[in-house]
Amino acid sequence: MTLHWKRPEACADANACPEVAIAEGSVYVRSSLQPTAIAQLTTEEWRDLLSAIRAGEFDL
């Protein structure tokens, strides 16, 4: 399977960016610094992660 990676527009010219690829039933996440270290999430896990980020659950 070939994944098509996307990164946020704010990271267009940066080297340390999150990258996401969406496939049927799964969402893949990696860092541009370690492109071979890929996390695979279900779409439900992805939605939960985004909700937690938006709610500030990971803010320091």
PQR file with spaces between the fields and no chain letter, atoms N, CA, C, O and H, PARSE charges and radii, in Angstrom:
ATOM       1  N    MET     1       0.846   -1.175    0.000 -0.4000 1.5000
ATOM       2  CA   MET     1       0.000    0.000    0.000 -0.0000 2.0000
ATOM       3  C    MET     1       0.894    1.241    0.000  0.5500 1.7000
ATOM       4  O    MET     1       1.841    1.332    0.782 -0.5500 1.4000
ATOM       5  N    THR     2       0.595    2.168   -0.858 -0.4000 1.5000
ATOM       6  CA   THR     2       1.312    3.431   -0.919 -0.0000 2.0000
ATOM       7  C    THR     2       0.524    4.477   -0.136  0.5500 1.7000
ATOM       8  O    THR     2      -0.655    4.716   -0.399 -0.5500 1.4000
ATOM       9  H    THR     2      -0.174    2.094   -1.493  0.4000 1.0000
ATOM      10  N    LEU     3       1.190    5.087    0.816 -0.4000 1.5000
ATOM      11  CA   LEU     3       0.544    6.126    1.623 -0.0000 2.0000
ATOM      12  C    LEU     3       0.916    7.499    1.070  0.5500 1.7000
ATOM      13  O    LEU     3       2.049    7.720    0.643 -0.5500 1.4000
ATOM      14  H    LEU     3       2.147    4.893    1.030  0.4000 1.0000
ATOM      15  N    HIS     4      -0.027    8.397    1.084 -0.4000 1.5000
ATOM      16  CA   HIS     4       0.199    9.771    0.635 -0.0000 2.0000
ATOM      17  C    HIS     4       0.227   10.665    1.873  0.5500 1.7000
ATOM      18  O    HIS     4      -0.810   10.971    2.461 -0.5500 1.4000
ATOM      19  H    HIS     4      -0.947    8.218    1.431  0.4000 1.0000
ATOM      20  N    TRP     5       1.416   11.070    2.248 -0.4000 1.5000
ATOM      21  CA   TRP     5       1.624   11.825    3.479 -0.0000 2.0000
ATOM      22  C    TRP     5       1.319   13.297    3.285  0.5500 1.7000
ATOM      23  O    TRP     5       1.639   13.887    2.253 -0.5500 1.4000
ATOM      24  H    TRP     5       2.258   10.821    1.770  0.4000 1.0000
ATOM      25  N    LYS     6       0.689   13.882    4.307 -0.4000 1.5000
ATOM      26  CA   LYS     6       0.402   15.318    4.304 -0.0000 2.0000
ATOM      27  C    LYS     6       0.920   15.905    5.606  0.5500 1.7000
ATOM      28  O    LYS     6       0.955   15.242    6.643 -0.5500 1.4000
ATOM      29  H    LYS     6       0.429   13.403    5.145  0.4000 1.0000
ATOM      30  N    ARG     7       1.315   17.151    5.522 -0.4000 1.5000
ATOM      31  CA   ARG     7       1.755   17.868    6.724 -0.0000 2.0000
ATOM      32  C    ARG     7       1.008   19.183    6.807  0.5500 1.7000
ATOM      33  O    ARG     7       0.514   19.672    5.791 -0.5500 1.4000
ATOM      34  H    ARG     7       1.287   17.689    4.680  0.4000 1.0000
ATOM      35  N    PRO     8       0.912   19.771    7.998 -0.5600 1.5000
ATOM      36  CA   PRO     8       0.199   21.043    8.130  0.2800 2.0000
ATOM      37  C    PRO     8       0.845   22.130    7.269  0.5500 1.7000
ATOM      38  O    PRO     8       2.061   22.146    7.078 -0.5500 1.4000
ATOM      39  N    GLU     9       0.024   23.021    6.761 -0.4000 1.5000
ATOM      40  CA   GLU     9       0.545   24.118    5.940 -0.0000 2.0000
ATOM      41  C    GLU     9       1.567   24.949    6.690  0.5500 1.7000
ATOM      42  O    GLU     9       2.497   25.481    6.084 -0.5500 1.4000
ATOM      43  H    GLU     9      -0.964   23.007    6.916  0.4000 1.0000
ATOM      44  N    ALA    10       1.409   25.070    7.998 -0.4000 1.5000
ATOM      45  CA   ALA    10       2.348   25.847    8.812 -0.0000 2.0000
ATOM      46  C    ALA    10       3.746   25.224    8.813  0.5500 1.7000
ATOM      47  O    ALA    10       4.720   25.900    9.145 -0.5500 1.4000
ATOM      48  H    ALA    10       0.654   24.638    8.490  0.4000 1.0000
ATOM      49  N    CYS    11       3.853   23.968    8.454 -0.4000 1.5000
ATOM      50  CA   CYS    11       5.136   23.260    8.437 -0.0000 2.0000
ATOM      51  C    CYS    11       5.723   23.123    7.045  0.5500 1.7000
ATOM      52  O    CYS    11       6.690   22.385    6.858 -0.5500 1.4000
ATOM      53  H    CYS    11       3.062   23.419    8.185  0.4000 1.0000
ATOM      54  N    ALA    12       5.179   23.797    6.091 -0.4000 1.5000
ATOM      55  CA   ALA    12       5.585   23.601    4.693 -0.0000 2.0000
ATOM      56  C    ALA    12       7.093   23.653    4.490  0.5500 1.7000
ATOM      57  O    ALA    12       7.630   22.874    3.702 -0.5500 1.4000
ATOM      58  H    ALA    12       4.394   24.397    6.242  0.4000 1.0000
ATOM      59  N    ASP    13       7.785   24.547    5.178 -0.4000 1.5000
ATOM      60  CA   ASP    13       9.219   24.700    4.978 -0.0000 2.0000
ATOM      61  C    ASP    13      10.049   24.236    6.169  0.5500 1.7000
ATOM      62  O    ASP    13      11.261   24.453    6.200 -0.5500 1.4000
ATOM      63  H    ASP    13       7.349   25.179    5.818  0.4000 1.0000
ATOM      64  N    ALA    14       9.418   23.608    7.136 -0.4000 1.5000
ATOM      65  CA   ALA    14      10.135   23.181    8.340 -0.0000 2.0000
ATOM      66  C    ALA    14      10.562   21.723    8.219  0.5500 1.7000
ATOM      67  O    ALA    14      10.074   20.992    7.357 -0.5500 1.4000
ATOM      68  H    ALA    14       8.434   23.432    7.111  0.4000 1.0000
ATOM      69  N    ASN    15      11.477   21.309    9.093 -0.4000 1.5000
ATOM      70  CA   ASN    15      11.980   19.935    9.063 -0.0000 2.0000
ATOM      71  C    ASN    15      11.376   19.038   10.132  0.5500 1.7000
ATOM      72  O    ASN    15      11.398   17.817    9.978 -0.5500 1.4000
ATOM      73  H    ASN    15      11.873   21.902    9.793  0.4000 1.0000
ATOM      74  N    ALA    16      10.842   19.592   11.199 -0.4000 1.5000
ATOM      75  CA   ALA    16      10.308   18.800   12.304 -0.0000 2.0000
ATOM      76  C    ALA    16       8.793   18.952   12.343  0.5500 1.7000
ATOM      77  O    ALA    16       8.263   19.760   13.106 -0.5500 1.4000
ATOM      78  H    ALA    16      10.824   20.584   11.324  0.4000 1.0000
ATOM      79  N    CYS    17       8.104   18.175   11.522 -0.4000 1.5000
ATOM      80  CA   CYS    17       6.660   18.329   11.374 -0.0000 2.0000
ATOM      81  C    CYS    17       5.937   17.003   11.515  0.5500 1.7000
ATOM      82  O    CYS    17       6.472   15.957   11.147 -0.5500 1.4000
ATOM      83  H    CYS    17       8.535   17.519   10.902  0.4000 1.0000
ATOM      84  N    PRO    18       4.724   17.041   12.047 -0.5600 1.5000
ATOM      85  CA   PRO    18       3.910   15.823   12.018  0.2800 2.0000
ATOM      86  C    PRO    18       3.400   15.597   10.601  0.5500 1.7000
ATOM      87  O    PRO    18       3.137   16.548    9.864 -0.5500 1.4000
ATOM      88  N    GLU    19       3.265   14.344   10.236 -0.4000 1.5000
ATOM      89  CA   GLU    19       2.741   13.989    8.927 -0.0000 2.0000
ATOM      90  C    GLU    19       1.654   12.936    9.107  0.5500 1.7000
ATOM      91  O    GLU    19       1.768   12.056    9.960 -0.5500 1.4000
ATOM      92  H    GLU    19       3.479   13.572   10.835  0.4000 1.0000
ATOM      93  N    VAL    20       0.601   13.031    8.301 -0.4000 1.5000
ATOM      94  CA   VAL    20      -0.549   12.140    8.426 -0.0000 2.0000
ATOM      95  C    VAL    20      -0.887   11.568    7.054  0.5500 1.7000
ATOM      96  O    VAL    20      -0.830   12.267    6.042 -0.5500 1.4000
ATOM      97  H    VAL    20       0.508   13.746    7.608  0.4000 1.0000
ATOM      98  N    ALA    21      -1.234   10.302    7.040 -0.4000 1.5000
ATOM      99  CA   ALA    21      -1.729    9.640    5.830 -0.0000 2.0000
ATOM     100  C    ALA    21      -3.016    8.913    6.202  0.5500 1.7000
ATOM     101  O    ALA    21      -3.078    8.225    7.221 -0.5500 1.4000
ATOM     102  H    ALA    21      -1.280    9.734    7.862  0.4000 1.0000
ATOM     103  N    ILE    22      -4.034    9.069    5.375 -0.4000 1.5000
ATOM     104  CA   ILE    22      -5.327    8.453    5.650 -0.0000 2.0000
ATOM     105  C    ILE    22      -5.589    7.362    4.621  0.5500 1.7000
ATOM     106  O    ILE    22      -5.493    7.589    3.415 -0.5500 1.4000
ATOM     107  H    ILE    22      -3.983    9.628    4.547  0.4000 1.0000
ATOM     108  N    ALA    23      -5.916    6.188    5.113 -0.4000 1.5000
ATOM     109  CA   ALA    23      -6.274    5.052    4.268 -0.0000 2.0000
ATOM     110  C    ALA    23      -7.611    4.516    4.780  0.5500 1.7000
ATOM     111  O    ALA    23      -8.072    4.916    5.849 -0.5500 1.4000
ATOM     112  H    ALA    23      -5.994    6.004    6.092  0.4000 1.0000
ATOM     113  N    GLU    24      -8.213    3.643    4.045 -0.4000 1.5000
ATOM     114  CA   GLU    24      -9.514    3.116    4.440 -0.0000 2.0000
ATOM     115  C    GLU    24      -9.428    2.420    5.803  0.5500 1.7000
ATOM     116  O    GLU    24      -8.746    1.406    5.950 -0.5500 1.4000
ATOM     117  H    GLU    24      -7.838    3.318    3.176  0.4000 1.0000
ATOM     118  N    GLY    25     -10.123    2.976    6.789 -0.4000 1.5000
ATOM     119  CA   GLY    25     -10.172    2.382    8.119 -0.0000 2.0000
ATOM     120  C    GLY    25      -9.008    2.701    9.024  0.5500 1.7000
ATOM     121  O    GLY    25      -9.037    2.324   10.196 -0.5500 1.4000
ATOM     122  H    GLY    25     -10.677    3.799    6.670  0.4000 1.0000
ATOM     123  N    SER    26      -7.978    3.383    8.537 -0.4000 1.5000
ATOM     124  CA   SER    26      -6.800    3.674    9.348 -0.0000 2.0000
ATOM     125  C    SER    26      -6.262    5.066    9.061  0.5500 1.7000
ATOM     126  O    SER    26      -6.437    5.620    7.976 -0.5500 1.4000
ATOM     127  H    SER    26      -7.955    3.689    7.585  0.4000 1.0000
ATOM     128  N    VAL    27      -5.605    5.605   10.071 -0.4000 1.5000
ATOM     129  CA   VAL    27      -4.878    6.866    9.930 -0.0000 2.0000
ATOM     130  C    VAL    27      -3.467    6.600   10.421  0.5500 1.7000
ATOM     131  O    VAL    27      -3.273    6.026   11.493 -0.5500 1.4000
ATOM     132  H    VAL    27      -5.463    5.156   10.953  0.4000 1.0000
ATOM     133  N    TYR    28      -2.486    7.014    9.641 -0.4000 1.5000
ATOM     134  CA   TYR    28      -1.080    6.804    9.966 -0.0000 2.0000
ATOM     135  C    TYR    28      -0.452    8.148   10.325  0.5500 1.7000
ATOM     136  O    TYR    28      -0.715    9.164    9.681 -0.5500 1.4000
ATOM     137  H    TYR    28      -2.643    7.480    8.770  0.4000 1.0000
ATOM     138  N    VAL    29       0.382    8.134   11.362 -0.4000 1.5000
ATOM     139  CA   VAL    29       1.009    9.363   11.849 -0.0000 2.0000
ATOM     140  C    VAL    29       2.502    9.100   12.001  0.5500 1.7000
ATOM     141  O    VAL    29       2.918    8.040   12.470 -0.5500 1.4000
ATOM     142  H    VAL    29       0.595    7.309   11.885  0.4000 1.0000
ATOM     143  N    ARG    30       3.294   10.080   11.598 -0.4000 1.5000
ATOM     144  CA   ARG    30       4.742    9.982   11.772 -0.0000 2.0000
ATOM     145  C    ARG    30       5.319   11.378   11.926  0.5500 1.7000
ATOM     146  O    ARG    30       4.632   12.377   11.711 -0.5500 1.4000
ATOM     147  H    ARG    30       2.956   10.940   11.217  0.4000 1.0000
ATOM     148  N    SER    31       6.577   11.433   12.296 -0.4000 1.5000
ATOM     149  CA   SER    31       7.321   12.685   12.365 -0.0000 2.0000
ATOM     150  C    SER    31       8.236   12.760   11.162  0.5500 1.7000
ATOM     151  O    SER    31       8.812   11.754   10.747 -0.5500 1.4000
ATOM     152  H    SER    31       7.135   10.621   12.470  0.4000 1.0000
ATOM     153  N    SER    32       8.370   13.947   10.605 -0.4000 1.5000
ATOM     154  CA   SER    32       9.294   14.101    9.478 -0.0000 2.0000
ATOM     155  C    SER    32      10.736   13.832    9.901  0.5500 1.7000
ATOM     156  O    SER    32      11.588   13.568    9.053 -0.5500 1.4000
ATOM     157  H    SER    32       7.902   14.764   10.943  0.4000 1.0000
ATOM     158  N    LEU    33      11.017   13.894   11.201 -0.4000 1.5000
ATOM     159  CA   LEU    33      12.367   13.609   11.686 -0.0000 2.0000
ATOM     160  C    LEU    33      12.658   12.110   11.721  0.5500 1.7000
ATOM     161  O    LEU    33      13.813   11.698   11.616 -0.5500 1.4000
ATOM     162  H    LEU    33      10.325   14.108   11.890  0.4000 1.0000
ATOM     163  N    GLN    34      11.608   11.292   11.869 -0.4000 1.5000
ATOM     164  CA   GLN    34      11.760    9.830   11.898 -0.0000 2.0000
ATOM     165  C    GLN    34      10.688    9.202   11.014  0.5500 1.7000
ATOM     166  O    GLN    34       9.747    8.597   11.527 -0.5500 1.4000
ATOM     167  H    GLN    34      10.669   11.627   11.955  0.4000 1.0000
ATOM     168  N    PRO    35      10.811    9.333    9.716 -0.5600 1.5000
ATOM     169  CA   PRO    35       9.748    8.895    8.815  0.2800 2.0000
ATOM     170  C    PRO    35       9.492    7.389    8.798  0.5500 1.7000
ATOM     171  O    PRO    35       8.462    6.953    8.284 -0.5500 1.4000
ATOM     172  N    THR    36      10.398    6.592    9.344 -0.4000 1.5000
ATOM     173  CA   THR    36      10.143    5.150    9.372 -0.0000 2.0000
ATOM     174  C    THR    36       9.410    4.709   10.632  0.5500 1.7000
ATOM     175  O    THR    36       8.962    3.565   10.710 -0.5500 1.4000
ATOM     176  H    THR    36      11.234    6.946    9.762  0.4000 1.0000
ATOM     177  N    ALA    37       9.278    5.591   11.620 -0.4000 1.5000
ATOM     178  CA   ALA    37       8.540    5.284   12.856 -0.0000 2.0000
ATOM     179  C    ALA    37       7.099    5.743   12.660  0.5500 1.7000
ATOM     180  O    ALA    37       6.786    6.922   12.827 -0.5500 1.4000
ATOM     181  H    ALA    37       9.642    6.520   11.557  0.4000 1.0000
ATOM     182  N    ILE    38       6.234    4.813   12.308 -0.4000 1.5000
ATOM     183  CA   ILE    38       4.860    5.132   11.931 -0.0000 2.0000
ATOM     184  C    ILE    38       3.886    4.536   12.934  0.5500 1.7000
ATOM     185  O    ILE    38       3.973    3.355   13.267 -0.5500 1.4000
ATOM     186  H    ILE    38       6.488    3.855   12.173  0.4000 1.0000
ATOM     187  N    ALA    39       2.960    5.353   13.415 -0.4000 1.5000
ATOM     188  CA   ALA    39       1.885    4.877   14.287 -0.0000 2.0000
ATOM     189  C    ALA    39       0.630    4.702   13.443  0.5500 1.7000
ATOM     190  O    ALA    39       0.285    5.566   12.636 -0.5500 1.4000
ATOM     191  H    ALA    39       2.889    6.313   13.144  0.4000 1.0000
ATOM     192  N    GLN    40      -0.045    3.578   13.638 -0.4000 1.5000
ATOM     193  CA   GLN    40      -1.300    3.315   12.918 -0.0000 2.0000
ATOM     194  C    GLN    40      -2.444    3.408   13.920  0.5500 1.7000
ATOM     195  O    GLN    40      -2.442    2.733   14.949 -0.5500 1.4000
ATOM     196  H    GLN    40       0.235    2.876   14.293  0.4000 1.0000
ATOM     197  N    LEU    41      -3.425    4.256   13.601 -0.4000 1.5000
ATOM     198  CA   LEU    41      -4.594    4.451   14.455 -0.0000 2.0000
ATOM     199  C    LEU    41      -5.852    4.067   13.688  0.5500 1.7000
ATOM     200  O    LEU    41      -5.909    4.182   12.464 -0.5500 1.4000
ATOM     201  H    LEU    41      -3.427    4.804   12.764  0.4000 1.0000
ATOM     202  N    THR    42      -6.850    3.615   14.420 -0.4000 1.5000
ATOM     203  CA   THR    42      -8.156    3.454   13.788 -0.0000 2.0000
ATOM     204  C    THR    42      -8.746    4.850   13.622  0.5500 1.7000
ATOM     205  O    THR    42      -8.264    5.806   14.229 -0.5500 1.4000
ATOM     206  H    THR    42      -6.804    3.522   15.415  0.4000 1.0000
ATOM     207  N    THR    43      -9.769    4.966   12.816 -0.4000 1.5000
ATOM     208  CA   THR    43     -10.382    6.287   12.646 -0.0000 2.0000
ATOM     209  C    THR    43     -10.976    6.774   13.967  0.5500 1.7000
ATOM     210  O    THR    43     -10.977    7.976   14.232 -0.5500 1.4000
ATOM     211  H    THR    43     -10.160    4.189   12.323  0.4000 1.0000
ATOM     212  N    GLU    44     -11.477    5.865   14.794 -0.4000 1.5000
ATOM     213  CA   GLU    44     -12.017    6.256   16.108 -0.0000 2.0000
ATOM     214  C    GLU    44     -10.901    6.768   17.014  0.5500 1.7000
ATOM     215  O    GLU    44     -11.073    7.779   17.695 -0.5500 1.4000
ATOM     216  H    GLU    44     -11.476    4.889   14.578  0.4000 1.0000
ATOM     217  N    GLU    45      -9.767    6.083   17.029 -0.4000 1.5000
ATOM     218  CA   GLU    45      -8.626    6.546   17.825 -0.0000 2.0000
ATOM     219  C    GLU    45      -8.149    7.913   17.339  0.5500 1.7000
ATOM     220  O    GLU    45      -7.791    8.768   18.149 -0.5500 1.4000
ATOM     221  H    GLU    45      -9.628    5.261   16.476  0.4000 1.0000
ATOM     222  N    TRP    46      -8.140    8.122   16.029 -0.4000 1.5000
ATOM     223  CA   TRP    46      -7.731    9.396   15.450 -0.0000 2.0000
ATOM     224  C    TRP    46      -8.672   10.513   15.916  0.5500 1.7000
ATOM     225  O    TRP    46      -8.217   11.579   16.329 -0.5500 1.4000
ATOM     226  H    TRP    46      -8.430    7.428   15.371  0.4000 1.0000
ATOM     227  N    ARG    47      -9.983   10.264   15.848 -0.4000 1.5000
ATOM     228  CA   ARG    47     -10.958   11.267   16.309 -0.0000 2.0000
ATOM     229  C    ARG    47     -10.757   11.572   17.793  0.5500 1.7000
ATOM     230  O    ARG    47     -10.815   12.730   18.207 -0.5500 1.4000
ATOM     231  H    ARG    47     -10.353    9.398   15.512  0.4000 1.0000
ATOM     232  N    ASP    48     -10.520   10.531   18.589 -0.4000 1.5000
ATOM     233  CA   ASP    48     -10.291   10.729   20.025 -0.0000 2.0000
ATOM     234  C    ASP    48      -9.027   11.553   20.270  0.5500 1.7000
ATOM     235  O    ASP    48      -9.012   12.432   21.131 -0.5500 1.4000
ATOM     236  H    ASP    48     -10.473    9.590   18.253  0.4000 1.0000
ATOM     237  N    LEU    49      -7.975   11.269   19.517 -0.4000 1.5000
ATOM     238  CA   LEU    49      -6.728   12.019   19.657 -0.0000 2.0000
ATOM     239  C    LEU    49      -6.945   13.489   19.312  0.5500 1.7000
ATOM     240  O    LEU    49      -6.514   14.369   20.057 -0.5500 1.4000
ATOM     241  H    LEU    49      -7.986   10.554   18.817  0.4000 1.0000
ATOM     242  N    LEU    50      -7.602   13.760   18.200 -0.4000 1.5000
ATOM     243  CA   LEU    50      -7.863   15.152   17.812 -0.0000 2.0000
ATOM     244  C    LEU    50      -8.718   15.864   18.847  0.5500 1.7000
ATOM     245  O    LEU    50      -8.465   17.027   19.161 -0.5500 1.4000
ATOM     246  H    LEU    50      -7.952   13.046   17.594  0.4000 1.0000
ATOM     247  N    SER    51      -9.723   15.188   19.378 -0.4000 1.5000
ATOM     248  CA   SER    51     -10.576   15.798   20.414 -0.0000 2.0000
ATOM     249  C    SER    51      -9.762   16.143   21.651  0.5500 1.7000
ATOM     250  O    SER    51      -9.933   17.214   22.234 -0.5500 1.4000
ATOM     251  H    SER    51      -9.928   14.243   19.122  0.4000 1.0000
ATOM     252  N    ALA    52      -8.876   15.235   22.053 -0.4000 1.5000
ATOM     253  CA   ALA    52      -8.029   15.475   23.229 -0.0000 2.0000
ATOM     254  C    ALA    52      -7.080   16.637   22.998  0.5500 1.7000
ATOM     255  O    ALA    52      -6.861   17.445   23.901 -0.5500 1.4000
ATOM     256  H    ALA    52      -8.737   14.365   21.580  0.4000 1.0000
ATOM     257  N    ILE    53      -6.516   16.735   21.808 -0.4000 1.5000
ATOM     258  CA   ILE    53      -5.612   17.856   21.485 -0.0000 2.0000
ATOM     259  C    ILE    53      -6.382   19.159   21.534  0.5500 1.7000
ATOM     260  O    ILE    53      -5.920   20.134   22.127 -0.5500 1.4000
ATOM     261  H    ILE    53      -6.694   16.079   21.074  0.4000 1.0000
ATOM     262  N    ARG    54      -7.550   19.187   20.916 -0.4000 1.5000
ATOM     263  CA   ARG    54      -8.372   20.418   20.903 -0.0000 2.0000
ATOM     264  C    ARG    54      -8.819   20.812   22.302  0.5500 1.7000
ATOM     265  O    ARG    54      -8.978   21.999   22.586 -0.5500 1.4000
ATOM     266  H    ARG    54      -7.926   18.396   20.434  0.4000 1.0000
ATOM     267  N    ALA    55      -9.024   19.834   23.183 -0.4000 1.5000
ATOM     268  CA   ALA    55      -9.467   20.105   24.553 -0.0000 2.0000
ATOM     269  C    ALA    55      -8.306   20.514   25.455  0.5500 1.7000
ATOM     270  O    ALA    55      -8.517   20.860   26.617 -0.5500 1.4000
ATOM     271  H    ALA    55      -8.894   18.870   22.952  0.4000 1.0000
ATOM     272  N    GLY    56      -7.076   20.478   24.926 -0.4000 1.5000
ATOM     273  CA   GLY    56      -5.921   20.897   25.701 -0.0000 2.0000
ATOM     274  C    GLY    56      -5.384   19.835   26.655  0.5500 1.7000
ATOM     275  O    GLY    56      -4.628   20.165   27.569 -0.5500 1.4000
ATOM     276  H    GLY    56      -6.904   20.197   23.982  0.4000 1.0000
ATOM     277  N    GLU    57      -5.753   18.575   26.468 -0.4000 1.5000
ATOM     278  CA   GLU    57      -5.333   17.521   27.365 -0.0000 2.0000
ATOM     279  C    GLU    57      -3.829   17.281   27.366  0.5500 1.7000
ATOM     280  O    GLU    57      -3.305   16.677   28.303 -0.5500 1.4000
ATOM     281  H    GLU    57      -6.367   18.307   25.725  0.4000 1.0000
ATOM     282  N    PHE    58      -3.128   17.741   26.340 -0.4000 1.5000
ATOM     283  CA   PHE    58      -1.691   17.523   26.262 -0.0000 2.0000
ATOM     284  C    PHE    58      -0.890   18.808   26.504  0.5500 1.7000
ATOM     285  O    PHE    58       0.335   18.819   26.384 -0.5500 1.4000
ATOM     286  H    PHE    58      -3.553   18.231   25.580  0.4000 1.0000
ATOM     287  N    ASP    59      -1.596   19.885   26.846 -0.4000 1.5000
ATOM     288  CA   ASP    59      -0.902   21.149   27.122 -0.0000 2.0000
ATOM     289  C    ASP    59      -0.081   21.011   28.401  0.5500 1.7000
ATOM     290  O    ASP    59      -0.501   20.370   29.365 -0.5500 1.4000
ATOM     291  H    ASP    59      -2.591   19.876   26.944  0.4000 1.0000
ATOM     292  N    LEU    60       1.069   21.612   28.385 -0.4000 1.5000
ATOM     293  CA   LEU    60       1.951   21.555   29.564 -0.0000 2.0000
ATOM     294  C    LEU    60       1.610   22.626   30.554  0.5500 1.7000
ATOM     295  O    LEU    60       2.250   22.725   31.601 -0.5500 1.4000
ATOM     296  H    LEU    60       1.410   22.133   27.603  0.4000 1.0000
